[in-house]
């Protein structure tokens, strides 16, 4: 059984609880994440979760879906237009309901999958465990924009460890994705979990002077690019570590720049 599938399901339930009090008109509000509305975010998650399930249980159908997406893009159809068409006009709480049903099916499919089974994706193929971890990361990171918009302080729990691990192991990816050579070995990472536990990576670099220390939530915010490194209290030492944290990216796709300092915050 893949534990991250349960973590993904729990994160989806937390997001559903967050938006349950909202009426449908509030889903048209723009967030600090590139001006996306709540409807945009849920359409994106719905499509991503469904495709993640397809690539596991019906790889041929996934390839058909990918071809349709690429063809639409080549035809000049924007991501937003494509997503709106894909969800067939669903908005507000109806969209949340459809997304939650799809995400639950995806969690169930991955819970029983072989962790090392390889699945295709928009970038390089990955293991089933990595695929559902990516869905957990996407749900958690996109949720941040909604928490910020609503002025709600997120109460994380230790299921974000999978996101922190994804961040820790994508040090080299951050640079290679930009066509750059990694500036050195990954730095020592020492994080305080929401539970108070201590999480550590790259302990062989403990005496190198290269390290990232602090709250696991803030580390996850930086590697998922929901916060700029200048807006968190992480302690970062060493040229390589500082270079990494300025542009860390734990998700697939072309290079993305973090949000400008001060541009993402909990609104009052």
Secondary structure as a PSIPRED ss2 file (coil, helix, strand):
# PSIPRED VFORMAT (PSIPRED V4.0)

   1 X C   1.000  0.000  0.000
   2 X C   1.000  0.000  0.000
   3 X H   0.000  1.000  0.000
   4 X H   0.000  1.000  0.000
   5 X H   0.000  1.000  0.000
   6 X H   0.000  1.000  0.000
   7 X H   0.000  1.000  0.000
   8 X H   0.000  1.000  0.000
   9 X H   0.000  1.000  0.000
  10 X H   0.000  1.000  0.000
  11 X H   0.000  1.000  0.000
  12 X H   0.000  1.000  0.000
  13 X H   0.000  1.000  0.000
  14 X H   0.000  1.000  0.000
  15 X H   0.000  1.000  0.000
  16 X H   0.000  1.000  0.000
  17 X H   0.000  1.000  0.000
  18 X H   0.000  1.000  0.000
  19 X H   0.000  1.000  0.000
  20 X C   1.000  0.000  0.000
  21 X C   1.000  0.000  0.000
  22 X C   1.000  0.000  0.000
  23 X C   1.000  0.000  0.000
  24 X H   0.000  1.000  0.000
  25 X H   0.000  1.000  0.000
  26 X H   0.000  1.000  0.000
  27 X H   0.000  1.000  0.000
  28 X H   0.000  1.000  0.000
  29 X C   1.000  0.000  0.000
  30 X E   0.000  0.000  1.000
  31 X C   1.000  0.000  0.000
  32 X C   1.000  0.000  0.000
  33 X C   1.000  0.000  0.000
  34 X C   1.000  0.000  0.000
  35 X C   1.000  0.000  0.000
  36 X C   1.000  0.000  0.000
  37 X E   0.000  0.000  1.000
  38 X H   0.000  1.000  0.000
  39 X H   0.000  1.000  0.000
  40 X H   0.000  1.000  0.000
  41 X H   0.000  1.000  0.000
  42 X H   0.000  1.000  0.000
  43 X H   0.000  1.000  0.000
  44 X H   0.000  1.000  0.000
  45 X H   0.000  1.000  0.000
  46 X H   0.000  1.000  0.000
  47 X H   0.000  1.000  0.000
  48 X H   0.000  1.000  0.000
  49 X H   0.000  1.000  0.000
  50 X H   0.000  1.000  0.000
  51 X H   0.000  1.000  0.000
  52 X H   0.000  1.000  0.000
  53 X H   0.000  1.000  0.000
  54 X H   0.000  1.000  0.000
  55 X H   0.000  1.000  0.000
  56 X H   0.000  1.000  0.000
  57 X H   0.000  1.000  0.000
  58 X C   1.000  0.000  0.000
  59 X H   0.000  1.000  0.000
  60 X H   0.000  1.000  0.000
  61 X H   0.000  1.000  0.000
  62 X H   0.000  1.000  0.000
  63 X H   0.000  1.000  0.000
  64 X H   0.000  1.000  0.000
  65 X H   0.000  1.000  0.000
  66 X H   0.000  1.000  0.000
  67 X H   0.000  1.000  0.000
  68 X H   0.000  1.000  0.000
  69 X H   0.000  1.000  0.000
  70 X H   0.000  1.000  0.000
  71 X H   0.000  1.000  0.000
  72 X H   0.000  1.000  0.000
  73 X H   0.000  1.000  0.000
  74 X H   0.000  1.000  0.000
  75 X C   1.000  0.000  0.000
  76 X C   1.000  0.000  0.000
  77 X C   1.000  0.000  0.000
  78 X C   1.000  0.000  0.000
  79 X H   0.000  1.000  0.000
  80 X H   0.000  1.000  0.000
  81 X H   0.000  1.000  0.000
  82 X H   0.000  1.000  0.000
  83 X H   0.000  1.000  0.000
  84 X H   0.000  1.000  0.000
  85 X H   0.000  1.000  0.000
  86 X H   0.000  1.000  0.000
  87 X C   1.000  0.000  0.000
  88 X C   1.000  0.000  0.000
  89 X C   1.000  0.000  0.000
  90 X C   1.000  0.000  0.000
  91 X C   1.000  0.000  0.000
  92 X H   0.000  1.000  0.000
  93 X H   0.000  1.000  0.000
  94 X H   0.000  1.000  0.000
  95 X H   0.000  1.000  0.000
  96 X H   0.000  1.000  0.000
  97 X H   0.000  1.000  0.000
  98 X H   0.000  1.000  0.000
  99 X H   0.000  1.000  0.000
 100 X H   0.000  1.000  0.000
 101 X H   0.000  1.000  0.000
 102 X H   0.000  1.000  0.000
 103 X H   0.000  1.000  0.000
 104 X H   0.000  1.000  0.000
 105 X H   0.000  1.000  0.000
 106 X H   0.000  1.000  0.000
 107 X H   0.000  1.000  0.000
 108 X H   0.000  1.000  0.000
 109 X H   0.000  1.000  0.000
 110 X H   0.000  1.000  0.000
 111 X H   0.000  1.000  0.000
 112 X C   1.000  0.000  0.000
 113 X C   1.000  0.000  0.000
 114 X C   1.000  0.000  0.000
 115 X C   1.000  0.000  0.000
 116 X C   1.000  0.000  0.000
 117 X C   1.000  0.000  0.000
 118 X E   0.000  0.000  1.000
 119 X E   0.000  0.000  1.000
 120 X C   1.000  0.000  0.000
 121 X C   1.000  0.000  0.000
 122 X C   1.000  0.000  0.000
 123 X C   1.000  0.000  0.000
 124 X C   1.000  0.000  0.000
 125 X C   1.000  0.000  0.000
 126 X E   0.000  0.000  1.000
 127 X E   0.000  0.000  1.000
 128 X H   0.000  1.000  0.000
 129 X H   0.000  1.000  0.000
 130 X H   0.000  1.000  0.000
 131 X H   0.000  1.000  0.000
 132 X H   0.000  1.000  0.000
 133 X H   0.000  1.000  0.000
 134 X H   0.000  1.000  0.000
 135 X H   0.000  1.000  0.000
 136 X H   0.000  1.000  0.000
 137 X H   0.000  1.000  0.000
 138 X H   0.000  1.000  0.000
 139 X H   0.000  1.000  0.000
 140 X H   0.000  1.000  0.000
 141 X H   0.000  1.000  0.000
 142 X H   0.000  1.000  0.000
 143 X H   0.000  1.000  0.000
 144 X H   0.000  1.000  0.000
 145 X H   0.000  1.000  0.000
 146 X H   0.000  1.000  0.000
 147 X H   0.000  1.000  0.000
 148 X H   0.000  1.000  0.000
 149 X H   0.000  1.000  0.000
 150 X H   0.000  1.000  0.000
 151 X C   1.000  0.000  0.000
 152 X C   1.000  0.000  0.000
 153 X C   1.000  0.000  0.000
 154 X C   1.000  0.000  0.000
 155 X C   1.000  0.000  0.000
 156 X C   1.000  0.000  0.000
 157 X C   1.000  0.000  0.000
 158 X H   0.000  1.000  0.000
 159 X H   0.000  1.000  0.000
 160 X H   0.000  1.000  0.000
 161 X H   0.000  1.000  0.000
 162 X H   0.000  1.000  0.000
 163 X H   0.000  1.000  0.000
 164 X H   0.000  1.000  0.000
 165 X H   0.000  1.000  0.000
 166 X H   0.000  1.000  0.000
 167 X H   0.000  1.000  0.000
 168 X H   0.000  1.000  0.000
 169 X H   0.000  1.000  0.000
 170 X C   1.000  0.000  0.000
 171 X H   0.000  1.000  0.000
 172 X H   0.000  1.000  0.000
 173 X H   0.000  1.000  0.000
 174 X H   0.000  1.000  0.000
 175 X H   0.000  1.000  0.000
 176 X H   0.000  1.000  0.000
 177 X C   1.000  0.000  0.000
 178 X C   1.000  0.000  0.000
 179 X C   1.000  0.000  0.000
 180 X C   1.000  0.000  0.000
 181 X C   1.000  0.000  0.000
 182 X C   1.000  0.000  0.000
 183 X C   1.000  0.000  0.000
 184 X C   1.000  0.000  0.000
 185 X C   1.000  0.000  0.000
 186 X C   1.000  0.000  0.000
 187 X C   1.000  0.000  0.000
 188 X E   0.000  0.000  1.000
 189 X E   0.000  0.000  1.000
 190 X E   0.000  0.000  1.000
 191 X E   0.000  0.000  1.000
 192 X E   0.000  0.000  1.000
 193 X C   1.000  0.000  0.000
 194 X C   1.000  0.000  0.000
 195 X C   1.000  0.000  0.000
 196 X C   1.000  0.000  0.000
 197 X C   1.000  0.000  0.000
 198 X E   0.000  0.000  1.000
 199 X E   0.000  0.000  1.000
 200 X E   0.000  0.000  1.000
 201 X E   0.000  0.000  1.000
 202 X C   1.000  0.000  0.000
 203 X H   0.000  1.000  0.000
 204 X H   0.000  1.000  0.000
 205 X H   0.000  1.000  0.000
 206 X C   1.000  0.000  0.000
 207 X C   1.000  0.000  0.000
 208 X C   1.000  0.000  0.000
 209 X C   1.000  0.000  0.000
 210 X C   1.000  0.000  0.000
 211 X E   0.000  0.000  1.000
 212 X E   0.000  0.000  1.000
 213 X E   0.000  0.000  1.000
 214 X E   0.000  0.000  1.000
 215 X E   0.000  0.000  1.000
 216 X H   0.000  1.000  0.000
 217 X H   0.000  1.000  0.000
 218 X H   0.000  1.000  0.000
 219 X H   0.000  1.000  0.000
 220 X H   0.000  1.000  0.000
 221 X H   0.000  1.000  0.000
 222 X H   0.000  1.000  0.000
 223 X H   0.000  1.000  0.000
 224 X C   1.000  0.000  0.000
 225 X C   1.000  0.000  0.000
 226 X C   1.000  0.000  0.000
 227 X C   1.000  0.000  0.000
 228 X C   1.000  0.000  0.000
 229 X H   0.000  1.000  0.000
 230 X H   0.000  1.000  0.000
 231 X H   0.000  1.000  0.000
 232 X C   1.000  0.000  0.000
 233 X C   1.000  0.000  0.000
 234 X C   1.000  0.000  0.000
 235 X E   0.000  0.000  1.000
 236 X E   0.000  0.000  1.000
 237 X E   0.000  0.000  1.000
 238 X C   1.000  0.000  0.000
 239 X H   0.000  1.000  0.000
 240 X H   0.000  1.000  0.000
 241 X H   0.000  1.000  0.000
 242 X H   0.000  1.000  0.000
 243 X H   0.000  1.000  0.000
 244 X H   0.000  1.000  0.000
 245 X H   0.000  1.000  0.000
 246 X H   0.000  1.000  0.000
 247 X H   0.000  1.000  0.000
 248 X C   1.000  0.000  0.000
 249 X C   1.000  0.000  0.000
 250 X C   1.000  0.000  0.000
 251 X C   1.000  0.000  0.000
 252 X C   1.000  0.000  0.000
 253 X C   1.000  0.000  0.000
 254 X C   1.000  0.000  0.000
 255 X C   1.000  0.000  0.000
 256 X C   1.000  0.000  0.000
 257 X C   1.000  0.000  0.000
 258 X C   1.000  0.000  0.000
 259 X C   1.000  0.000  0.000
 260 X C   1.000  0.000  0.000
 261 X C   1.000  0.000  0.000
 262 X C   1.000  0.000  0.000
 263 X C   1.000  0.000  0.000
 264 X C   1.000  0.000  0.000
 265 X C   1.000  0.000  0.000
 266 X C   1.000  0.000  0.000
 267 X C   1.000  0.000  0.000
 268 X C   1.000  0.000  0.000
